[in-house]
Structure formats: C-alpha cells, structure tokens
Amino acid sequence: MRAEIEIKNLDHLGLVAGLIDELEIESIVNE
C-alpha cells in the first residue's frame, strides 16, 4: 500500500513540474 502512495506522489510531482515548466515557457514567450 505504501509503495502505491509513493508512486502516486511521484506522478503528482511530475505533473506539477510539467505545469510549472509550461507556465515558465509561456511567461518567457510573453516577455
């Protein structure tokens, strides 16, 4: 059970990192 939770947390962090990268790229392009 714990391993599943850790995997979900890693997936969540990956999604968040992807969103942050997209937002940073957009802000750079908008400048």
N, CA, C and O atoms as a CHARMM CRD file, in Angstrom:
* protein
*
  124
    1    1 MET  N      0.84600  -1.20400   0.00000 PROA 1      0.00000
    2    1 MET  CA     0.00000   0.00000   0.00000 PROA 1      0.00000
    3    1 MET  C      0.88100   1.25500   0.00000 PROA 1      0.00000
    4    1 MET  O      0.63100   2.19200  -0.75900 PROA 1      0.00000
    5    2 ARG  N      1.90800   1.27000   0.85000 PROA 2      0.00000
    6    2 ARG  CA     2.78200   2.45600   0.92200 PROA 2      0.00000
    7    2 ARG  C      3.47300   2.71500  -0.40500 PROA 2      0.00000
    8    2 ARG  O      3.61800   3.86600  -0.81700 PROA 2      0.00000
    9    3 ALA  N      3.90100   1.65200  -1.07700 PROA 3      0.00000
   10    3 ALA  CA     4.58900   1.83700  -2.35900 PROA 3      0.00000
   11    3 ALA  C      3.65100   2.51800  -3.35900 PROA 3      0.00000
   12    3 ALA  O      4.07100   3.38800  -4.12200 PROA 3      0.00000
   13    4 GLU  N      2.38200   2.11500  -3.34800 PROA 4      0.00000
   14    4 GLU  CA     1.41900   2.73400  -4.27400 PROA 4      0.00000
   15    4 GLU  C      1.29900   4.22600  -4.00300 PROA 4      0.00000
   16    4 GLU  O      1.27400   5.03500  -4.93100 PROA 4      0.00000
   17    5 ILE  N      1.22600   4.58400  -2.72800 PROA 5      0.00000
   18    5 ILE  CA     1.09500   6.00200  -2.36800 PROA 5      0.00000
   19    5 ILE  C      2.33400   6.76600  -2.83600 PROA 5      0.00000
   20    5 ILE  O      2.21700   7.87500  -3.35600 PROA 5      0.00000
   21    6 GLU  N      3.51600   6.18200  -2.65300 PROA 6      0.00000
   22    6 GLU  CA     4.74500   6.86500  -3.06500 PROA 6      0.00000
   23    6 GLU  C      4.75600   7.06900  -4.57600 PROA 6      0.00000
   24    6 GLU  O      5.16600   8.12600  -5.05500 PROA 6      0.00000
   25    7 ILE  N      4.30700   6.06100  -5.33300 PROA 7      0.00000
   26    7 ILE  CA     4.26700   6.18200  -6.79300 PROA 7      0.00000
   27    7 ILE  C      3.30300   7.29900  -7.18700 PROA 7      0.00000
   28    7 ILE  O      3.60500   8.09700  -8.07400 PROA 7      0.00000
   29    8 LYS  N      2.13600   7.35700  -6.52600 PROA 8      0.00000
   30    8 LYS  CA     1.16800   8.41300  -6.83900 PROA 8      0.00000
   31    8 LYS  C      1.77000   9.78100  -6.53900 PROA 8      0.00000
   32    8 LYS  O      1.57100  10.72800  -7.30000 PROA 8      0.00000
   33    9 ASN  N      2.50100   9.88900  -5.44000 PROA 9      0.00000
   34    9 ASN  CA     3.12800  11.17000  -5.09800 PROA 9      0.00000
   35    9 ASN  C      4.14500  11.56000  -6.16800 PROA 9      0.00000
   36    9 ASN  O      4.22400  12.73000  -6.54300 PROA 9      0.00000
   37   10 LEU  N      4.92200  10.59900  -6.66300 PROA 10     0.00000
   38   10 LEU  CA     5.89600  10.89500  -7.71200 PROA 10     0.00000
   39   10 LEU  C      5.17400  11.34400  -8.97900 PROA 10     0.00000
   40   10 LEU  O      5.59900  12.30100  -9.62500 PROA 10     0.00000
   41   11 ASP  N      4.08200  10.66000  -9.34200 PROA 11     0.00000
   42   11 ASP  CA     3.31800  11.05300 -10.52500 PROA 11     0.00000
   43   11 ASP  C      2.80200  12.47000 -10.34900 PROA 11     0.00000
   44   11 ASP  O      2.85500  13.27100 -11.28200 PROA 11     0.00000
   45   12 HSD  N      2.30300  12.78700  -9.15600 PROA 12     0.00000
   46   12 HSD  CA     1.75300  14.12200  -8.88900 PROA 12     0.00000
   47   12 HSD  C      2.85100  15.17200  -9.03100 PROA 12     0.00000
   48   12 HSD  O      2.63600  16.22200  -9.63700 PROA 12     0.00000
   49   13 LEU  N      4.02700  14.88900  -8.47300 PROA 13     0.00000
   50   13 LEU  CA     5.13900  15.84700  -8.57300 PROA 13     0.00000
   51   13 LEU  C      5.53100  16.03700 -10.03500 PROA 13     0.00000
   52   13 LEU  O      5.85600  17.14800 -10.45500 PROA 13     0.00000
   53   14 GLY  N      5.49900  14.96200 -10.80300 PROA 14     0.00000
   54   14 GLY  CA     5.83400  15.06600 -12.22800 PROA 14     0.00000
   55   14 GLY  C      4.85400  15.97600 -12.94800 PROA 14     0.00000
   56   14 GLY  O      5.25200  16.80400 -13.76700 PROA 14     0.00000
   57   15 LEU  N      3.55200  15.81900 -12.63800 PROA 15     0.00000
   58   15 LEU  CA     2.53500  16.67300 -13.26200 PROA 15     0.00000
   59   15 LEU  C      2.75000  18.12700 -12.87900 PROA 15     0.00000
   60   15 LEU  O      2.68500  19.01600 -13.72700 PROA 15     0.00000
   61   16 VAL  N      3.00500  18.36600 -11.60600 PROA 16     0.00000
   62   16 VAL  CA     3.21700  19.74500 -11.13700 PROA 16     0.00000
   63   16 VAL  C      4.44000  20.34400 -11.81900 PROA 16     0.00000
   64   16 VAL  O      4.40000  21.49100 -12.26300 PROA 16     0.00000
   65   17 ALA  N      5.52400  19.58300 -11.90700 PROA 17     0.00000
   66   17 ALA  CA     6.74000  20.08100 -12.54600 PROA 17     0.00000
   67   17 ALA  C      6.46200  20.41000 -14.01000 PROA 17     0.00000
   68   17 ALA  O      6.94600  21.41900 -14.52300 PROA 17     0.00000
   69   18 GLY  N      5.68200  19.56000 -14.68600 PROA 18     0.00000
   70   18 GLY  CA     5.33800  19.80800 -16.08400 PROA 18     0.00000
   71   18 GLY  C      4.54400  21.09200 -16.23200 PROA 18     0.00000
   72   18 GLY  O      4.80200  21.88300 -17.13900 PROA 18     0.00000
   73   19 LEU  N      3.57300  21.30600 -15.34100 PROA 19     0.00000
   74   19 LEU  CA     2.76300  22.52700 -15.40000 PROA 19     0.00000
   75   19 LEU  C      3.63600  23.74800 -15.15900 PROA 19     0.00000
   76   19 LEU  O      3.49200  24.75300 -15.85500 PROA 19     0.00000
   77   20 ILE  N      4.53400  23.68200 -14.19000 PROA 20     0.00000
   78   20 ILE  CA     5.41900  24.81800 -13.89300 PROA 20     0.00000
   79   20 ILE  C      6.29300  25.10900 -15.11200 PROA 20     0.00000
   80   20 ILE  O      6.47200  26.27200 -15.47500 PROA 20     0.00000
   81   21 ASP  N      6.83700  24.07400 -15.74500 PROA 21     0.00000
   82   21 ASP  CA     7.66900  24.27900 -16.93100 PROA 21     0.00000
   83   21 ASP  C      6.86500  24.98800 -18.01400 PROA 21     0.00000
   84   21 ASP  O      7.36500  25.92200 -18.64000 PROA 21     0.00000
   85   22 GLU  N      5.62000  24.55600 -18.24500 PROA 22     0.00000
   86   22 GLU  CA     4.78400  25.18200 -19.27100 PROA 22     0.00000
   87   22 GLU  C      4.53700  26.64500 -18.94400 PROA 22     0.00000
   88   22 GLU  O      4.62600  27.50500 -19.82000 PROA 22     0.00000
   89   23 LEU  N      4.22500  26.92900 -17.67600 PROA 23     0.00000
   90   23 LEU  CA     3.95300  28.31400 -17.27200 PROA 23     0.00000
   91   23 LEU  C      5.20400  29.16500 -17.45000 PROA 23     0.00000
   92   23 LEU  O      5.10900  30.30100 -17.91600 PROA 23     0.00000
   93   24 GLU  N      6.36700  28.64500 -17.09000 PROA 24     0.00000
   94   24 GLU  CA     7.61600  29.40400 -17.23700 PROA 24     0.00000
   95   24 GLU  C      7.89100  29.68500 -18.70700 PROA 24     0.00000
   96   24 GLU  O      8.29000  30.79500 -19.05900 PROA 24     0.00000
   97   25 ILE  N      7.68200  28.69600 -19.57000 PROA 25     0.00000
   98   25 ILE  CA     7.90200  28.88500 -21.00700 PROA 25     0.00000
   99   25 ILE  C      6.95200  29.96200 -21.52900 PROA 25     0.00000
  100   25 ILE  O      7.36400  30.82400 -22.30500 PROA 25     0.00000
  101   26 GLU  N      5.68300  29.92000 -21.11000 PROA 26     0.00000
  102   26 GLU  CA     4.70700  30.92200 -21.55800 PROA 26     0.00000
  103   26 GLU  C      5.13100  32.31900 -21.12900 PROA 26     0.00000
  104   26 GLU  O      5.06800  33.25500 -21.92500 PROA 26     0.00000
  105   27 SER  N      5.56300  32.47100 -19.87500 PROA 27     0.00000
  106   27 SER  CA     5.95400  33.79500 -19.37400 PROA 27     0.00000
  107   27 SER  C      7.17900  34.30400 -20.13300 PROA 27     0.00000
  108   27 SER  O      7.28000  35.50300 -20.39300 PROA 27     0.00000
  109   28 ILE  N      8.10200  33.42700 -20.49000 PROA 28     0.00000
  110   28 ILE  CA     9.29400  33.84700 -21.24600 PROA 28     0.00000
  111   28 ILE  C      8.86200  34.31400 -22.64000 PROA 28     0.00000
  112   28 ILE  O      9.34200  35.33900 -23.12400 PROA 28     0.00000
  113   29 VAL  N      7.97000  33.57700 -23.28000 PROA 29     0.00000
  114   29 VAL  CA     7.49900  33.94100 -24.62500 PROA 29     0.00000
  115   29 VAL  C      6.74200  35.26500 -24.57600 PROA 29     0.00000
  116   29 VAL  O      6.87900  36.09200 -25.47700 PROA 29     0.00000
  117   30 ASN  N      5.94100  35.46900 -23.52300 PROA 30     0.00000
  118   30 ASN  CA     5.14400  36.69600 -23.40900 PROA 30     0.00000
  119   30 ASN  C      6.03100  37.91900 -23.20000 PROA 30     0.00000
  120   30 ASN  O      5.64700  39.02400 -23.58200 PROA 30     0.00000
  121   31 GLU  N      7.20100  37.74600 -22.60500 PROA 31     0.00000
  122   31 GLU  CA     8.11800  38.88000 -22.42700 PROA 31     0.00000
  123   31 GLU  C      8.70300  39.21800 -23.78100 PROA 31     0.00000
  124   31 GLU  O      9.50800  40.14300 -23.89300 PROA 31     0.00000
